[in-house]
């Protein structure tokens, strides 16, 4: 699914990167009147700076969580029932599609069923 995105800043300020898909466009700024131009440009700069700060904070948080999860994984003892299930046979397989927007849900549902059925037959 090609969800359209309009990035509302001046392409003279930050041009559209060449590797962005065709459904993402840098469309420029929208002005109410000439007096608001300066204010809107300041708002855009503040928005970009906030976005950069959030991005940095997310990376720091991911690093902290990763360190925490590594510690947790090395000290994790699963419940006895889960340990018995995992020890009883072949390792389970997880197939995930993340946060994809899936247009053809019935196809993916049948695909999952087929994979499940074929794995139980072998």
ChimeraX attribute file (.defattr): number of C-alpha atoms within 10 A of each C-alpha:
attribute: neighborCount
match mode: 1-to-1
recipient: residues
	/A:1	9
	/A:2	9
	/A:3	7
	/A:4	11
	/A:5	13
	/A:6	11
	/A:7	14
	/A:8	13
	/A:9	21
	/A:10	16
	/A:11	15
	/A:12	9
	/A:13	10
	/A:14	10
	/A:15	13
	/A:16	17
	/A:17	11
	/A:18	7
	/A:19	6
	/A:20	9
	/A:21	12
	/A:22	10
	/A:23	11
	/A:24	15
	/A:25	18
	/A:26	17
	/A:27	15
	/A:28	16
	/A:29	14
	/A:30	12
	/A:31	13
	/A:32	8
	/A:33	7
	/A:34	8
	/A:35	9
	/A:36	12
	/A:37	14
	/A:38	11
	/A:39	12
	/A:40	16
	/A:41	16
	/A:42	12
	/A:43	12
	/A:44	16
	/A:45	14
	/A:46	12
	/A:47	12
	/A:48	13
	/A:49	12
	/A:50	12
	/A:51	12
	/A:52	12
	/A:53	12
	/A:54	12
	/A:55	12
	/A:56	12
	/A:57	12
	/A:58	12
	/A:59	12
	/A:60	12
	/A:61	12
	/A:62	12
	/A:63	12
	/A:64	11
	/A:65	12
	/A:66	12
	/A:67	12
	/A:68	11
	/A:69	13
	/A:70	11
	/A:71	11
	/A:72	11
	/A:73	10
	/A:74	8
	/A:75	9
	/A:76	10
	/A:77	10
	/A:78	10
	/A:79	8
	/A:80	9
	/A:81	9
	/A:82	11
	/A:83	11
	/A:84	11
	/A:85	12
	/A:86	13
	/A:87	10
	/A:88	9
	/A:89	8
	/A:90	8
	/A:91	9
	/A:92	7
	/A:93	8
	/A:94	5
	/A:95	7
	/A:96	8
	/A:97	8
	/A:98	6
	/A:99	6
	/A:100	8
	/A:101	11
	/A:102	11
	/A:103	9
	/A:104	9
	/A:105	10
	/A:106	10
	/A:107	11
	/A:108	13
	/A:109	10
	/A:110	11
	/A:111	12
	/A:112	14
	/A:113	12
	/A:114	12
	/A:115	11
	/A:116	12
	/A:117	11
	/A:118	10
	/A:119	10
	/A:120	8
	/A:121	6
	/A:122	5
